[in-house]
Amino acid sequence: MTVNVNYENQIANMQVEGRVDTTTAPDLEKEINAATEKAEVVNLDCSKLIYISSAGLRVLLSAHKAMAKKGGRFELTNVGEDIMEIFSITGFSRILNIK
Amino acid sequence: MDKLDILAKTENLDTVIDFVNQHLEGTGCPMKIQMQIDIAVEEIFVNIANYAYGSGEGPATVRVQTDDEGKMVDITFIDNGVPYDPLAKDDPDITLSAQDRQIGGLGIFMVKKSMDDVIYEYRDGHNILTLKKGLK
């Protein structure tokens, strides 16, 4: 898994590529935590995300809560069909801001 | 039938996933189903790694078997840890708002929802959990 982050004013544009699982979720968490602290809006591009287990879902939920708490926004973009189904099954599709 | 004996620790997750995927190769199973199976395998194996042997370490056996026509797979996890039925846990309430959603319980819930059948039994000192999934 790799994560890229670009900051543009108060917006963090992130892209995650590959598999977010028990082993790699802590790395994503570290990057997202840094972004949620610095930015007002965190955008996570999921076009290259091919796999996410509950360990990754936890990271997304924490990021969503962290941004909501500080009045910011955590958004997911370009979510593929298979990943979207995981969000639907777990109720995350109603909680997260998916564009 | 393929069988893998391995130490139940999260560092071995990739080995377990690769083992299962190797078996699925050649069945022509769609990527989406393979992803669902990988997720289920991860959730179950990580559960064993984290909880079966308390703070210690112990073994796990993973068995993969497809039927003759390659339409169905059975994946069985066996450990000698404390008796624990992950299916007995209440499902998380997925209708709650983000603020009220709890972090735990999601993994097993995903397994239940994405597999065709999940069977747990405790027999002769072993936790035996079997996932069943159609491959077409």
gemmi code that builds the backbone of each chain (N, CA, C; Angstrom):
import gemmi

chains = {
    "A": [
        ("MET", (0.828, -1.196, 0.000), (0.000, 0.000, 0.000), (0.864, 1.248, 0.000)),
        ("THR", (0.504, 2.236, -0.788), (1.198, 3.523, -0.728), (0.160, 4.636, -0.565)),
        ("VAL", (0.593, 5.701, 0.107), (-0.276, 6.861, 0.298), (0.455, 8.100, -0.190)),
        ("ASN", (-0.200, 8.897, -0.998), (0.359, 10.182, -1.413), (-0.489, 11.307, -0.831)),
        ("VAL", (0.187, 12.358, -0.384), (-0.535, 13.506, 0.184), (-0.009, 14.799, -0.425)),
        ("ASN", (-0.939, 15.650, -0.844), (-0.593, 16.997, -1.295), (-1.432, 18.000, -0.525)),
        ("TYR", (-0.767, 18.997, 0.006), (-1.519, 20.032, 0.717), (-1.696, 21.256, -0.171)),
        ("GLU", (-2.923, 21.765, -0.149), (-3.243, 22.932, -0.962), (-4.077, 23.838, -0.068)),
        ("ASN", (-3.502, 24.915, 0.429), (-4.154, 25.737, 1.450), (-4.582, 24.847, 2.614)),
        ("GLN", (-5.867, 24.816, 2.908), (-6.318, 24.007, 4.045), (-6.877, 22.644, 3.621)),
        ("ILE", (-6.554, 22.265, 2.386), (-7.089, 20.998, 1.872), (-5.960, 19.974, 1.721)),
        ("ALA", (-6.198, 18.805, 2.259), (-5.238, 17.712, 2.061), (-5.815, 16.767, 1.018)),
        ("ASN", (-5.122, 16.660, -0.111), (-5.542, 15.712, -1.131), (-4.698, 14.456, -1.007)),
        ("MET", (-5.365, 13.377, -0.646), (-4.641, 12.122, -0.438), (-5.086, 11.098, -1.466)),
        ("GLN", (-4.152, 10.206, -1.802), (-4.537, 9.076, -2.623), (-3.949, 7.811, -2.010)),
        ("VAL", (-4.792, 6.794, -1.879), (-4.318, 5.524, -1.338), (-4.335, 4.491, -2.469)),
        ("GLU", (-3.242, 3.733, -2.547), (-3.119, 2.769, -3.622), (-2.797, 1.391, -3.045)),
        ("GLY", (-3.542, 0.384, -3.480), (-3.240, -0.984, -3.062), (-4.192, -1.520, -2.019)),
        ("ARG", (-3.647, -2.298, -1.088), (-4.459, -3.016, -0.101), (-4.322, -2.408, 1.281)),
        ("VAL", (-5.450, -2.053, 1.887), (-5.442, -1.593, 3.270), (-5.944, -2.746, 4.138)),
        ("ASP", (-5.012, -3.384, 4.818), (-5.365, -4.535, 5.652), (-4.767, -4.357, 7.050)),
        ("THR", (-4.810, -5.402, 7.852), (-4.306, -5.332, 9.229), (-2.858, -4.851, 9.265)),
        ("THR", (-2.076, -5.288, 8.285), (-0.654, -4.962, 8.258), (-0.393, -3.526, 7.806)),
        ("THR", (-1.162, -3.048, 6.831), (-0.865, -1.733, 6.249), (-1.709, -0.595, 6.839)),
        ("ALA", (-2.822, -0.928, 7.504), (-3.711, 0.118, 8.036), (-2.990, 1.105, 8.964)),
        ("PRO", (-2.044, 0.644, 9.817), (-1.350, 1.611, 10.683), (-0.606, 2.702, 9.895)),
        ("ASP", (-0.056, 2.346, 8.715), (0.632, 3.350, 7.892), (-0.347, 4.381, 7.349)),
        ("LEU", (-1.513, 3.888, 6.902), (-2.540, 4.822, 6.417), (-3.007, 5.718, 7.560)),
        ("GLU", (-3.166, 5.117, 8.733), (-3.637, 5.869, 9.900), (-2.683, 7.021, 10.237)),
        ("LYS", (-1.393, 6.729, 10.169), (-0.387, 7.755, 10.468), (-0.519, 8.944, 9.504)),
        ("GLU", (-0.644, 8.638, 8.209), (-0.764, 9.686, 7.191), (-2.068, 10.468, 7.357)),
        ("ILE", (-3.156, 9.734, 7.620), (-4.455, 10.404, 7.753), (-4.496, 11.255, 9.017)),
        ("ASN", (-3.910, 10.748, 10.098), (-3.894, 11.535, 11.340), (-3.167, 12.858, 11.153)),
        ("ALA", (-2.037, 12.808, 10.431), (-1.284, 14.037, 10.163), (-2.150, 15.002, 9.351)),
        ("ALA", (-2.874, 14.460, 8.372), (-3.708, 15.298, 7.505), (-4.894, 15.879, 8.266)),
        ("THR", (-5.520, 15.086, 9.102), (-6.697, 15.592, 9.818), (-6.299, 16.661, 10.835)),
        ("GLU", (-5.050, 16.597, 11.308), (-4.595, 17.638, 12.230), (-4.344, 18.955, 11.500)),
        ("LYS", (-3.735, 18.852, 10.315), (-3.305, 20.061, 9.603), (-4.421, 20.728, 8.806)),
        ("ALA", (-5.258, 19.905, 8.145), (-6.171, 20.454, 7.136), (-7.600, 20.623, 7.647)),
        ("GLU", (-8.357, 21.443, 6.939), (-9.782, 21.620, 7.238), (-10.619, 20.627, 6.441)),
        ("VAL", (-10.096, 20.275, 5.265), (-10.767, 19.281, 4.420), (-9.741, 18.213, 4.043)),
        ("VAL", (-10.101, 16.979, 4.262), (-9.235, 15.878, 3.838), (-9.987, 15.077, 2.787)),
        ("ASN", (-9.385, 15.002, 1.602), (-9.996, 14.267, 0.500), (-9.154, 13.027, 0.225)),
        ("LEU", (-9.795, 11.885, 0.267), (-9.070, 10.637, 0.010), (-9.557, 10.020, -1.304)),
        ("ASP", (-8.670, 10.023, -2.282), (-8.986, 9.431, -3.583), (-8.812, 7.910, -3.486)),
        ("CYS", (-9.904, 7.191, -3.759), (-9.890, 5.729, -3.592), (-9.848, 4.981, -4.930)),
        ("SER", (-9.511, 5.701, -6.018), (-9.562, 5.054, -7.331), (-8.578, 3.888, -7.441)),
        ("LYS", (-7.508, 3.920, -6.656), (-6.524, 2.829, -6.731), (-6.555, 1.926, -5.495)),
        ("LEU", (-7.601, 2.095, -4.703), (-7.781, 1.231, -3.532), (-8.442, -0.061, -4.006)),
        ("ILE", (-7.780, -1.194, -3.784), (-8.345, -2.435, -4.314), (-8.852, -3.383, -3.228)),
        ("TYR", (-8.620, -3.025, -1.968), (-8.970, -3.958, -0.882), (-9.010, -3.187, 0.423)),
        ("ILE", (-10.059, -3.429, 1.225), (-10.070, -2.824, 2.564), (-10.779, -3.760, 3.540)),
        ("SER", (-10.094, -4.078, 4.638), (-10.697, -4.934, 5.662), (-11.131, -4.044, 6.830)),
        ("SER", (-11.611, -4.665, 7.907), (-12.143, -3.876, 9.019), (-11.072, -2.969, 9.627)),
        ("ALA", (-9.808, -3.398, 9.542), (-8.727, -2.561, 10.080), (-8.684, -1.210, 9.354)),
        ("GLY", (-8.928, -1.236, 8.048), (-8.958, 0.001, 7.267), (-10.212, 0.809, 7.519)),
        ("LEU", (-11.339, 0.108, 7.689), (-12.593, 0.815, 7.969), (-12.494, 1.605, 9.268)),
        ("ARG", (-11.794, 1.018, 10.244), (-11.600, 1.718, 11.527), (-10.873, 3.041, 11.318)),
        ("VAL", (-9.858, 3.004, 10.455), (-9.075, 4.219, 10.188), (-9.978, 5.282, 9.549)),
        ("LEU", (-10.812, 4.871, 8.598), (-11.699, 5.831, 7.928), (-12.715, 6.418, 8.901)),
        ("LEU", (-13.269, 5.570, 9.764), (-14.259, 6.062, 10.729), (-13.611, 7.041, 11.708)),
        ("SER", (-12.407, 6.724, 12.170), (-11.702, 7.633, 13.085), (-11.430, 8.973, 12.421)),
        ("ALA", (-11.018, 8.926, 11.150), (-10.733, 10.170, 10.420), (-12.004, 10.994, 10.265)),
        ("HIS", (-13.100, 10.298, 9.946), (-14.381, 10.994, 9.798), (-14.768, 11.691, 11.111)),
        ("LYS", (-14.620, 10.962, 12.207), (-14.975, 11.528, 13.518), (-14.065, 12.699, 13.879)),
        ("ALA", (-12.772, 12.545, 13.602), (-11.797, 13.601, 13.947), (-12.125, 14.890, 13.189)),
        ("MET", (-12.471, 14.748, 11.908), (-12.773, 15.943, 11.115), (-14.101, 16.556, 11.545)),
        ("ALA", (-15.080, 15.718, 11.841), (-16.388, 16.227, 12.288), (-16.230, 17.002, 13.593)),
        ("LYS", (-15.386, 16.492, 14.465), (-15.177, 17.107, 15.777), (-14.602, 18.511, 15.650)),
        ("LYS", (-13.715, 18.710, 14.671), (-13.117, 20.041, 14.542), (-13.832, 20.893, 13.498)),
        ("GLY", (-14.988, 20.438, 13.059), (-15.778, 21.227, 12.117), (-15.262, 21.170, 10.698)),
        ("GLY", (-14.402, 20.214, 10.415), (-13.886, 20.044, 9.060), (-14.660, 18.974, 8.312)),
        ("ARG", (-14.035, 18.456, 7.262), (-14.744, 17.479, 6.444), (-13.779, 16.418, 5.912)),
        ("PHE", (-14.196, 15.174, 6.012), (-13.426, 14.060, 5.461), (-14.234, 13.463, 4.322)),
        ("GLU", (-13.633, 13.456, 3.137), (-14.359, 13.009, 1.941), (-13.628, 11.884, 1.232)),
        ("LEU", (-14.414, 10.993, 0.662), (-13.837, 9.940, -0.177), (-14.304, 10.172, -1.610)),
        ("THR", (-13.384, 10.039, -2.560), (-13.773, 10.186, -3.962), (-13.337, 8.968, -4.760)),
        ("ASN", (-13.983, 8.785, -5.897), (-13.642, 7.707, -6.842), (-13.624, 6.322, -6.202)),
        ("VAL", (-14.673, 6.049, -5.435), (-14.767, 4.739, -4.783), (-15.275, 3.716, -5.805)),
        ("GLY", (-14.515, 2.663, -6.018), (-14.897, 1.615, -6.967), (-16.076, 0.787, -6.465)),
        ("GLU", (-16.639, 0.037, -7.398), (-17.853, -0.726, -7.109), (-17.674, -1.753, -5.979)),
        ("ASP", (-16.560, -2.499, -6.030), (-16.359, -3.558, -5.033), (-16.136, -2.981, -3.637)),
        ("ILE", (-15.389, -1.884, -3.584), (-15.142, -1.226, -2.297), (-16.445, -0.621, -1.783)),
        ("MET", (-17.224, -0.054, -2.709), (-18.505, 0.549, -2.321), (-19.430, -0.489, -1.691)),
        ("GLU", (-19.350, -1.713, -2.206), (-20.207, -2.754, -1.636), (-19.829, -3.039, -0.177)),
        ("ILE", (-18.532, -2.981, 0.106), (-18.094, -3.162, 1.500), (-18.647, -2.031, 2.366)),
        ("PHE", (-18.606, -0.807, 1.846), (-19.164, 0.334, 2.589), (-20.668, 0.147, 2.812)),
        ("SER", (-21.345, -0.407, 1.821), (-22.792, -0.602, 1.944), (-23.121, -1.651, 3.002)),
        ("ILE", (-22.419, -2.789, 2.927), (-22.660, -3.891, 3.866), (-22.488, -3.425, 5.303)),
        ("THR", (-21.477, -2.579, 5.536), (-21.121, -2.188, 6.894), (-21.828, -0.908, 7.346)),
        ("GLY", (-22.652, -0.330, 6.467), (-23.351, 0.903, 6.820), (-22.479, 2.138, 6.664)),
        ("PHE", (-21.228, 1.960, 6.227), (-20.320, 3.096, 6.076), (-20.750, 4.022, 4.933)),
        ("SER", (-21.496, 3.483, 3.981), (-21.911, 4.319, 2.847), (-22.862, 5.432, 3.307)),
        ("ARG", (-23.526, 5.221, 4.430), (-24.424, 6.266, 4.937), (-23.706, 7.227, 5.881)),
        ("ILE", (-22.607, 6.775, 6.453), (-21.899, 7.611, 7.437), (-20.870, 8.519, 6.761)),
        ("LEU", (-20.076, 7.923, 5.861), (-18.966, 8.667, 5.272), (-19.455, 9.599, 4.172)),
        ("ASN", (-18.683, 10.650, 3.933), (-18.995, 11.556, 2.815), (-18.349, 10.980, 1.566)),
        ("ILE", (-19.166, 10.351, 0.744), (-18.625, 9.724, -0.467), (-19.121, 10.501, -1.672)),
        ("LYS", (-18.179, 11.015, -2.445), (-18.565, 11.814, -3.609), (-18.312, 11.058, -4.902)),
    ],
    "B": [
        ("MET", (-7.206, -30.969, -1.536), (-7.200, -30.158, -0.310), (-5.785, -29.669, -0.016)),
        ("ASP", (-5.662, -28.381, 0.269), (-4.373, -27.819, 0.670), (-4.418, -27.485, 2.154)),
        ("LYS", (-3.277, -27.606, 2.802), (-3.231, -27.372, 4.245), (-1.991, -26.555, 4.591)),
        ("LEU", (-2.175, -25.584, 5.458), (-1.063, -24.748, 5.904), (-1.031, -24.738, 7.428)),
        ("ASP", (0.103, -25.128, 7.991), (0.296, -25.018, 9.441), (1.186, -23.820, 9.685)),
        ("ILE", (0.725, -22.918, 10.539), (1.453, -21.663, 10.689), (1.254, -21.102, 12.089)),
        ("LEU", (2.219, -20.327, 12.542), (2.082, -19.650, 13.829), (1.029, -18.552, 13.674)),
        ("ALA", (0.090, -18.514, 14.619), (-0.995, -17.535, 14.514), (-0.522, -16.170, 14.989)),
        ("LYS", (0.124, -15.425, 14.095), (0.502, -14.041, 14.415), (0.274, -13.179, 13.179)),
        ("THR", (-0.042, -11.912, 13.427), (-0.461, -11.058, 12.309), (0.642, -10.911, 11.261)),
        ("GLU", (1.901, -11.063, 11.674), (3.001, -10.998, 10.699), (2.853, -12.069, 9.614)),
        ("ASN", (2.111, -13.126, 9.909), (1.953, -14.212, 8.935), (0.719, -14.047, 8.056)),
        ("LEU", (0.028, -12.917, 8.204), (-1.207, -12.719, 7.440), (-0.982, -12.857, 5.932)),
        ("ASP", (0.066, -12.210, 5.421), (0.318, -12.257, 3.973), (0.524, -13.692, 3.485)),
        ("THR", (1.222, -14.491, 4.293), (1.462, -15.892, 3.925), (0.140, -16.652, 3.821)),
        ("VAL", (-0.760, -16.385, 4.765), (-2.054, -17.074, 4.764), (-2.889, -16.646, 3.551)),
        ("ILE", (-2.914, -15.336, 3.294), (-3.689, -14.824, 2.146), (-3.124, -15.392, 0.837)),
        ("ASP", (-1.794, -15.391, 0.707), (-1.170, -15.932, -0.506), (-1.513, -17.405, -0.684)),
        ("PHE", (-1.500, -18.141, 0.419), (-1.819, -19.574, 0.391), (-3.249, -19.788, -0.142)),
        ("VAL", (-4.180, -19.019, 0.368), (-5.580, -19.168, -0.070), (-5.732, -18.741, -1.536)),
        ("ASN", (-5.105, -17.625, -1.888), (-5.227, -17.137, -3.271), (-4.607, -18.097, -4.283)),
        ("GLN", (-3.522, -18.736, -3.877), (-2.898, -19.725, -4.761), (-3.887, -20.840, -5.079)),
        ("HIS", (-4.609, -21.240, -4.059), (-5.595, -22.302, -4.255), (-6.740, -21.818, -5.150)),
        ("LEU", (-7.117, -20.560, -5.002), (-8.258, -20.028, -5.777), (-7.875, -19.791, -7.239)),
        ("GLU", (-6.579, -19.585, -7.484), (-6.114, -19.376, -8.850), (-6.504, -20.584, -9.701)),
        ("GLY", (-6.989, -20.327, -10.856), (-7.359, -21.451, -11.706), (-8.814, -21.855, -11.558)),
        ("THR", (-9.480, -21.342, -10.527), (-10.912, -21.630, -10.416), (-11.706, -20.619, -11.244)),
        ("GLY", (-11.031, -19.573, -11.702), (-11.710, -18.538, -12.477), (-12.672, -17.718, -11.648)),
        ("CYS", (-12.424, -17.672, -10.359), (-13.348, -16.926, -9.502), (-13.163, -15.422, -9.716)),
        ("PRO", (-14.268, -14.678, -9.809), (-14.182, -13.235, -10.068), (-13.401, -12.504, -8.972)),
        ("MET", (-12.748, -11.402, -9.354), (-11.952, -10.604, -8.422), (-12.742, -10.208, -7.179)),
        ("LYS", (-14.001, -9.866, -7.403), (-14.820, -9.394, -6.285), (-14.973, -10.491, -5.230)),
        ("ILE", (-15.223, -11.719, -5.692), (-15.386, -12.834, -4.757), (-14.060, -13.132, -4.071)),
        ("GLN", (-12.978, -13.039, -4.841), (-11.668, -13.271, -4.229), (-11.393, -12.243, -3.126)),
        ("MET", (-11.782, -10.987, -3.384), (-11.584, -9.957, -2.371), (-12.415, -10.271, -1.120)),
        ("GLN", (-13.657, -10.697, -1.327), (-14.506, -11.027, -0.172), (-13.904, -12.177, 0.634)),
        ("ILE", (-13.375, -13.163, -0.080), (-12.752, -14.303, 0.595), (-11.501, -13.848, 1.350)),
        ("ASP", (-10.673, -13.030, 0.698), (-9.455, -12.523, 1.359), (-9.805, -11.768, 2.640)),
        ("ILE", (-10.839, -10.938, 2.549), (-11.246, -10.167, 3.735), (-11.668, -11.114, 4.850)),
        ("ALA", (-12.489, -12.100, 4.494), (-12.967, -13.051, 5.509), (-11.797, -13.798, 6.136)),
        ("VAL", (-10.860, -14.233, 5.301), (-9.677, -14.963, 5.793), (-8.865, -14.069, 6.725)),
        ("GLU", (-8.691, -12.817, 6.322), (-7.947, -11.883, 7.170), (-8.617, -11.707, 8.530)),
        ("GLU", (-9.921, -11.448, 8.504), (-10.628, -11.177, 9.760), (-10.532, -12.371, 10.714)),
        ("ILE", (-10.705, -13.571, 10.177), (-10.673, -14.762, 11.030), (-9.256, -15.027, 11.539)),
        ("PHE", (-8.280, -14.959, 10.637), (-6.903, -15.258, 11.045), (-6.394, -14.231, 12.064)),
        ("VAL", (-6.690, -12.968, 11.833), (-6.228, -11.915, 12.750), (-6.897, -12.069, 14.123)),
        ("ASN", (-8.160, -12.484, 14.097), (-8.872, -12.765, 15.343), (-8.159, -13.849, 16.153)),
        ("ILE", (-7.774, -14.922, 15.460), (-7.056, -16.021, 16.125), (-5.718, -15.503, 16.657)),
        ("ALA", (-5.010, -14.750, 15.805), (-3.698, -14.228, 16.196), (-3.806, -13.340, 17.435)),
        ("ASN", (-4.875, -12.544, 17.500), (-4.993, -11.572, 18.597), (-5.568, -12.166, 19.878)),
        ("TYR", (-6.440, -13.168, 19.756), (-7.195, -13.585, 20.941), (-7.058, -15.041, 21.352)),
        ("ALA", (-6.730, -15.947, 20.424), (-6.817, -17.372, 20.759), (-5.884, -17.771, 21.889)),
        ("TYR", (-4.689, -17.198, 21.903), (-3.687, -17.642, 22.879), (-3.344, -16.559, 23.896)),
        ("GLY", (-4.304, -15.668, 24.157), (-4.061, -14.606, 25.134), (-2.857, -13.785, 24.721)),
        ("SER", (-1.918, -13.583, 25.645), (-0.738, -12.795, 25.292), (0.359, -13.685, 24.710)),
        ("GLY", (0.120, -15.003, 24.687), (1.131, -15.923, 24.149), (0.961, -16.159, 22.664)),
        ("GLU", (1.613, -17.188, 22.196), (1.563, -17.535, 20.773), (1.176, -18.991, 20.613)),
        ("GLY", (0.573, -19.313, 19.494), (0.208, -20.708, 19.255), (-0.031, -20.945, 17.779)),
        ("PRO", (-0.281, -22.198, 17.439), (-0.409, -22.553, 16.026), (-1.824, -22.407, 15.488)),
        ("ALA", (-1.918, -22.285, 14.196), (-3.198, -22.344, 13.494), (-3.010, -23.216, 12.250)),
        ("THR", (-4.061, -23.894, 11.887), (-4.053, -24.657, 10.644), (-5.123, -24.081, 9.732)),
        ("VAL", (-4.780, -23.887, 8.476), (-5.750, -23.396, 7.495), (-5.879, -24.462, 6.414)),
        ("ARG", (-7.102, -24.885, 6.148), (-7.351, -25.881, 5.101), (-8.245, -25.281, 4.047)),
        ("VAL", (-7.896, -25.476, 2.798), (-8.713, -24.954, 1.695), (-9.109, -26.113, 0.804)),
        ("GLN", (-10.379, -26.180, 0.509), (-10.854, -27.256, -0.358), (-11.933, -26.737, -1.303)),
        ("THR", (-11.727, -26.964, -2.590), (-12.785, -26.638, -3.558), (-13.466, -27.928, -3.978)),
        ("ASP", (-14.718, -27.823, -4.397), (-15.401, -29.031, -4.866), (-14.862, -29.410, -6.253)),
        ("ASP", (-15.265, -30.555, -6.737), (-14.700, -31.092, -7.992), (-14.857, -30.126, -9.153)),
        ("GLU", (-15.961, -29.397, -9.172), (-16.205, -28.493, -10.298), (-15.639, -27.088, -10.072)),
        ("GLY", (-15.026, -26.867, -8.927), (-14.458, -25.555, -8.630), (-15.510, -24.463, -8.454)),
        ("LYS", (-16.693, -24.873, -8.022), (-17.777, -23.886, -7.865), (-17.927, -23.392, -6.436)),
        ("MET", (-17.302, -24.106, -5.510), (-17.530, -23.809, -4.098), (-16.214, -24.020, -3.351)),
        ("VAL", (-15.920, -23.132, -2.405), (-14.715, -23.343, -1.597), (-15.081, -23.413, -0.120)),
        ("ASP", (-14.396, -24.303, 0.596), (-14.484, -24.388, 2.052), (-13.117, -24.007, 2.601)),
        ("ILE", (-13.089, -23.045, 3.504), (-11.822, -22.680, 4.151), (-12.004, -22.874, 5.646)),
        ("THR", (-11.169, -23.721, 6.232), (-11.315, -24.066, 7.646), (-10.099, -23.602, 8.440)),
        ("PHE", (-10.377, -22.980, 9.576), (-9.330, -22.511, 10.498), (-9.417, -23.325, 11.779)),
        ("ILE", (-8.296, -23.859, 12.203), (-8.280, -24.655, 13.432), (-7.206, -24.099, 14.363)),
        ("ASP", (-7.582, -23.860, 15.620), (-6.574, -23.476, 16.612), (-6.850, -24.205, 17.910)),
        ("ASN", (-5.857, -24.235, 18.797), (-6.011, -24.921, 20.095), (-6.181, -23.926, 21.223)),
        ("GLY", (-6.591, -22.729, 20.902), (-6.687, -21.675, 21.916), (-7.928, -21.804, 22.777)),
        ("VAL", (-8.198, -20.732, 23.514), (-9.372, -20.737, 24.387), (-10.626, -20.867, 23.523)),
        ("PRO", (-11.636, -21.625, 24.010), (-12.869, -21.762, 23.234), (-13.479, -20.390, 22.981)),
        ("TYR", (-13.716, -20.083, 21.719), (-14.283, -18.777, 21.401), (-15.095, -18.862, 20.117)),
        ("ASP", (-16.379, -18.589, 20.250), (-17.255, -18.596, 19.085), (-17.477, -17.157, 18.621)),
        ("PRO", (-16.798, -16.743, 17.565), (-16.931, -15.339, 17.138), (-18.328, -15.027, 16.612)),
        ("LEU", (-19.064, -16.067, 16.249), (-20.405, -15.844, 15.689), (-21.432, -15.526, 16.770)),
        ("ALA", (-21.062, -15.808, 18.026), (-22.007, -15.592, 19.120), (-22.153, -14.109, 19.454)),
        ("LYS", (-21.193, -13.321, 19.003), (-21.187, -11.884, 19.298), (-22.344, -11.182, 18.573)),
        ("ASP", (-22.961, -10.207, 19.227), (-24.017, -9.431, 18.571), (-23.460, -8.655, 17.391)),
        ("ASP", (-24.261, -8.529, 16.342), (-23.841, -7.722, 15.196), (-23.815, -6.247, 15.604)),
        ("PRO", (-22.895, -5.467, 15.026), (-22.916, -4.031, 15.315), (-24.167, -3.391, 14.710)),
        ("ASP", (-24.636, -2.324, 15.345), (-25.793, -1.602, 14.804), (-25.303, -0.668, 13.703)),
        ("ILE", (-25.555, -1.060, 12.454), (-25.000, -0.275, 11.346), (-25.890, 0.919, 10.980)),
        ("THR", (-26.971, 1.119, 11.745), (-27.835, 2.269, 11.458), (-27.447, 3.481, 12.302)),
        ("LEU", (-26.496, 3.301, 13.230), (-26.112, 4.414, 14.103), (-25.353, 5.489, 13.327)),
        ("SER", (-25.351, 6.689, 13.876), (-24.594, 7.780, 13.258), (-23.100, 7.553, 13.486)),
        ("ALA", (-22.292, 8.316, 12.754), (-20.840, 8.155, 12.859), (-20.372, 8.320, 14.297)),
        ("GLN", (-20.923, 9.310, 14.997), (-20.465, 9.596, 16.353), (-20.756, 8.431, 17.297)),
        ("ASP", (-21.847, 7.710, 17.024), (-22.244, 6.626, 17.926), (-21.705, 5.268, 17.508)),
        ("ARG", (-21.167, 5.205, 16.283), (-20.687, 3.906, 15.806), (-19.493, 3.467, 16.629)),
        ("GLN", (-19.512, 2.193, 17.025), (-18.380, 1.633, 17.740), (-17.378, 1.082, 16.729)),
        ("ILE", (-16.135, 1.042, 17.146), (-15.075, 0.613, 16.239), (-15.045, -0.915, 16.106)),
        ("GLY", (-15.418, -1.611, 17.166), (-15.260, -3.071, 17.149), (-16.392, -3.842, 16.475)),
        ("GLY", (-16.156, -5.133, 16.293), (-17.216, -6.028, 15.818), (-17.461, -6.026, 14.326)),
        ("LEU", (-16.794, -5.120, 13.624), (-17.050, -4.996, 12.183), (-16.538, -6.185, 11.379)),
        ("GLY", (-15.380, -6.694, 11.793), (-14.718, -7.738, 11.018), (-15.584, -8.978, 10.862)),
        ("ILE", (-16.040, -9.517, 11.984), (-16.852, -10.727, 11.952), (-18.165, -10.464, 11.213)),
        ("PHE", (-18.696, -9.272, 11.398), (-19.934, -8.898, 10.711), (-19.736, -8.957, 9.191)),
        ("MET", (-18.594, -8.432, 8.715), (-18.301, -8.484, 7.277), (-18.202, -9.933, 6.796)),
        ("VAL", (-17.607, -10.782, 7.622), (-17.471, -12.198, 7.257), (-18.860, -12.825, 7.104)),
        ("LYS", (-19.715, -12.590, 8.095), (-21.069, -13.164, 8.056), (-21.830, -12.708, 6.824)),
        ("LYS", (-21.674, -11.418, 6.497), (-22.445, -10.851, 5.391), (-21.931, -11.305, 4.024)),
        ("SER", (-20.627, -11.542, 3.904), (-20.080, -11.789, 2.568), (-19.917, -13.273, 2.237)),
        ("MET", (-19.885, -14.131, 3.264), (-19.766, -15.564, 2.990), (-21.158, -16.198, 2.874)),
        ("ASP", (-21.244, -17.333, 2.173), (-22.532, -18.019, 2.055), (-22.891, -18.717, 3.362)),
        ("ASP", (-21.855, -19.185, 4.066), (-22.096, -19.860, 5.331), (-20.839, -19.763, 6.193)),
        ("VAL", (-21.028, -19.637, 7.492), (-19.913, -19.632, 8.441), (-20.309, -20.554, 9.582)),
        ("ILE", (-19.472, -21.550, 9.840), (-19.824, -22.569, 10.835), (-18.725, -22.642, 11.888)),
        ("TYR", (-19.140, -22.592, 13.161), (-18.161, -22.723, 14.245), (-18.461, -23.952, 15.075)),
        ("GLU", (-17.445, -24.675, 15.444), (-17.612, -25.715, 16.464), (-16.358, -25.822, 17.308)),
        ("TYR", (-16.547, -26.281, 18.551), (-15.420, -26.548, 19.428), (-15.387, -28.048, 19.648)),
        ("ARG", (-14.290, -28.680, 19.232), (-14.239, -30.138, 19.292), (-12.837, -30.597, 19.670)),
        ("ASP", (-12.760, -31.490, 20.627), (-11.481, -32.082, 21.051), (-10.415, -31.018, 21.319)),
        ("GLY", (-10.812, -29.946, 21.971), (-9.844, -28.908, 22.338), (-9.484, -27.962, 21.211)),
        ("HIS", (-10.230, -28.006, 20.111), (-9.936, -27.126, 18.975), (-11.111, -26.209, 18.657)),
        ("ASN", (-10.799, -24.963, 18.361), (-11.774, -24.084, 17.703), (-11.714, -24.397, 16.216)),
        ("ILE", (-12.859, -24.700, 15.636), (-12.887, -25.033, 14.204), (-13.910, -24.120, 13.527)),
        ("LEU", (-13.425, -23.257, 12.667), (-14.324, -22.324, 11.995), (-14.207, -22.513, 10.476)),
        ("THR", (-15.343, -22.730, 9.831), (-15.327, -22.971, 8.397), (-16.115, -21.897, 7.644)),
        ("LEU", (-15.480, -21.360, 6.611), (-16.135, -20.407, 5.708), (-16.530, -21.164, 4.447)),
        ("LYS", (-17.728, -20.912, 3.953), (-18.153, -21.497, 2.675), (-18.550, -20.384, 1.733)),
        ("LYS", (-18.061, -20.503, 0.503), (-18.382, -19.441, -0.459), (-18.445, -20.006, -1.875)),
        ("GLY", (-19.504, -19.659, -2.595), (-19.612, -20.007, -4.004), (-18.627, -19.175, -4.805)),
        ("LEU", (-18.041, -19.769, -5.842), (-16.972, -19.095, -6.580), (-17.440, -18.547, -7.925)),
        ("LYS", (-18.704, -18.719, -8.226), (-19.170, -18.253, -9.553), (-20.112, -17.067, -9.407)),
    ],
}
model = gemmi.Model(1)
for chain_id, residues in chains.items():
    chain = gemmi.Chain(chain_id)
    for i, (resn, *xyz) in enumerate(residues, 1):
        res = gemmi.Residue()
        res.name, res.seqid = resn, gemmi.SeqId(i, " ")
        for name, pos in zip(("N", "CA", "C"), xyz):
            atom = gemmi.Atom()
            atom.name, atom.element = name, gemmi.Element(name[0])
            atom.pos, atom.b_iso = gemmi.Position(*pos), 0.0
            res.add_atom(atom)
        chain.add_residue(res)
    model.add_chain(chain)
structure = gemmi.Structure()
structure.add_model(model)
structure.setup_entities()
